[in-house]
Structure formats: structure tokens, C-alpha cells
């Protein structure tokens, strides 16, 4: 397992590095990522389909309204994206795009990896060996102490400690890691919206001490309840293992644990009193097979070298965001109308695996992906987690009213 401080990634960073203006393609990737209705998987398929974000943006206005009659895709104006770019640069941050050499290696393997990350601090730390420590916001004194001690010991062993900058266990993990090394904070809102407010100074210390603060949200985004599960998926995607300290039976920490397992990462849990409701979720994780964890000797030997299930996605499938390489990946040809209708006939209103559609339509995987993107942009299908698709609106030849 690789440990120790990662080497600087500045030499391999694309034109999105701090201190330089964006290339036209970089700005187009940011605009595409900020387009309402374009999620991580659509963004990825659009780049593979059209060869560049500029070409994908040019294709969006020709697409009918998504979701069967909602608002059409409206990318933000170029001037708005440039203002965000410059504002992040003024904070001392930079953008990393999926497919860039500096994009976090493990996060890129997940199926819904964020298309763009805004980063304060050292982006190279995001590709170092990381372990997450997460847990209750209303943590006990004992819980905060063990989180700090585990984090400090992991950091001194050369492992970067990652958490969500929340109150309680998260903050304790960051504090402990800063005493021994580096830490990564993944925030739910914009980089300029520290949350909770009392952790603003901690956020600044993390960036200044060789760690990193990461967000996929635009600047100015206030952290709302719906943003935290999205933040949790980034925490789970960055790390090789997740340590849960004090988690109730229904808590965000258990969401992070589930996402980590789905991504093939290792799961650890610190045992707690059966009389404490804050420990029932973490105790149940041990009952289900998580590593019982008291010290880092329970963590380090059980960390995998790589996710157990292998890569879900290969970053090389996307064109890199370098001016000299823009356009190097040829866009796929436009799908034939007959092929589009053939695929649509195979998709019903109940989710169906893409693999099953592939077997039944006899098209190549790349041709099918182009058709699925076309149908998604037309608002005729919905692409769902777990590589499934479902139809939106009434099926062809299906009555829309009572008989």
C-alpha cells in the first residue's frame, strides 16, 4: 500500500490549474456540469458521444425538453461560468475535471463521479491513500476522543484522513489528523459557505496545512439537507476504507458506509455501548461483517490495495482537458433513427438493466450508449443508478386516457 506524502501534481495538471485562465473546452466542461438536468452520468456520456464539451453544449439547444415536458436544457452563460472560475481562483482554489490527470484516481472509478470538483489546498493529496472517519454529530466525549486518536495515528502512518467537516466525529477526525499529517474535508455547499459556521477556521487550516477542501457545488451554494448524501458519495469514493464511530440506526454515516460497500471499499466500525442509541448503527455494522476497530492495527492490515470489485469506470475513456488534445477523441456518429426506435421499444416503464438491452438489440456497447444519451436528452428515458434505464411518459401505441 502506498503511503507517505504524495508528490506534487502541478506538472500534470491541465489548464484548470490555479493561476491560469480556462481554455474554451475547460469552460465548456464547467458550463455543461452546471446545466440543470445534466447529471454526472449524462455529462460523461455527452463527452463520449460528442467528443468535447463544446460540441455537447452546441447539441443541447436542439434537444427537446427533458423529463417529458419540463424546462429545456439551459447551460449557464459563458460569462457566468467565467465569473465562477475567477472567484474560485481568488479563493486560491482550482477546478479538477473528470478525465484530468489530477482528478482523484479512486473517485474516478465510481459510476457517478462528479464531473467537476472545486478544490482548496493541495489537489495532489486527493490521490494519496485515504481512509474516512465519519460518525455522529452529537458525539459523546469518548467518541470524539477515539476519532481524534485514530485520525492522528493514521496521519502519522502516512494515511490521509477524509471526512465531511460536520460537527462531532467529523470535526474530531480532522483535528486529530492535523496533529499528525494531512486531512481532506468534503463539504456539501460551496467552498465559500463553510458549514457549520463554527468550523470555518478548521476548513481554512485544512487547506493551509497541505490538505484539501473539496466541493462539487457552485460557489454560493448553501448546504441543504439534500446535498449531504451527494457529499457522502464523494467521501466514500475517495477512500479505500471507511471507519464509522458512533452512528445511530438512521444516520448519514450509514449512508456513507453503504456507498463505500457498493464501491468495493473496506468497512470498519468502532464498538460502542448497547445502551447508547448513538452506537446502534455502528454496532450493527460489526454484526453484519464490518471490521471491529479499536486501533489503527485493526485498519492498516485490512486496507485493500484497490477497490475489491475493480474499476467501474476508466478515466481514459474521456478526452483530457488540454488545449493541444481537445478534439483528439472523435465523436461517435449520430445514431440511425431505426436504431433509436428499436432501443426505445426494448425499454419499458420498469427499470431494465442496460446489459439486457444490449443483448436484445444486437448493437455494440458504444452505439447503444450513444442512443441512450440521445433518448435521455430528448426526455424519453431516464438513466438510473445501477446501470438501468426506464421509459418516461406513455409507451408508443399506448392509450393516454381512459378507454
VENGIPE-V473331 format. One record per backbone hydrogen bond with DSSP energy under -0.5 kcal/mol. NH is the residue of the N-H (numbers start at 1). CO is the residue of the C=O. If there is no record, write none. Layout:
nh: <NH NH>
co: <CO CO>
//
This chain:
nh: <4 12 13 13 15 17 20 27 28 29 30 31 32 33 34 35 38 39 43 44 45 46 47 48 49 50 51 56 57 58 59 60 61 62 63 66 68 69 70 76 81 82 83 84 85 86 87 88 89 90 91 92 93 94 95 96 98 100 103 108 109 110 113 117 118 119 120 121 122 123 125 126 127 128 131 132 133 134 136 136 139 139 144 145 146 147 148 149 150 151 152 153 154 155 156 157 158 159 160 161 162 163 169 170 171 172 173 174 175 176 177 178 179 179 180 180 181 184 185 186 186 187 187 190 193 199 200 203 204 205 206 207 208 209 210 211 212 213 214 215 221 222 224 227 228 228 229 230 231 232 233 234 234 235 236 237 238 239 240 241 242 243 244 244 245 245 246 246 251 254 255 256 257 258 259 260 261 262 263 264 265 266 268 269 270 271 276 277 279 280 281 282 283 284 285 286 287 288 289 290 291 293 298 299 300 302 303 308 310 312 315 317 318 322 325 326 328 330 332 332 340 341 342 343 344 345 346 346 347 348 352 354 357 358 359 360 361 362 368 369 370 371 372 373 374 375 376 377 378 379 380 381 382 384 384 388 389 390 391 392 398>
co: <158 9 9 10 321 14 17 23 24 25 26 27 28 29 30 32 35 37 39 40 41 42 43 44 45 46 47 52 53 54 55 56 57 59 60 71 65 66 66 31 77 78 79 80 81 82 83 84 85 86 87 89 88 119 16 117 115 97 100 104 106 107 110 96 215 94 213 92 211 121 122 123 124 125 160 241 162 243 245 246 136 137 140 141 142 143 144 145 146 147 148 149 150 151 152 153 155 154 129 182 131 184 136 167 166 168 169 170 171 172 173 174 175 176 176 177 177 161 212 163 184 185 214 221 190 196 197 199 200 201 202 203 204 205 207 206 183 120 185 118 218 220 222 224 224 225 225 226 227 228 229 230 231 231 232 233 234 235 130 130 266 132 242 268 134 243 244 270 249 251 251 252 253 254 255 256 257 258 259 261 260 240 242 291 244 269 273 275 276 277 247 247 279 280 281 282 283 284 286 285 267 269 295 296 296 299 300 264 307 109 313 314 315 320 322 322 325 328 48 49 336 337 338 339 340 341 342 343 344 346 389 387 353 354 355 356 357 358 364 365 366 367 368 369 370 371 372 373 374 376 375 375 390 382 388 384 352 382 348 380 395>
//
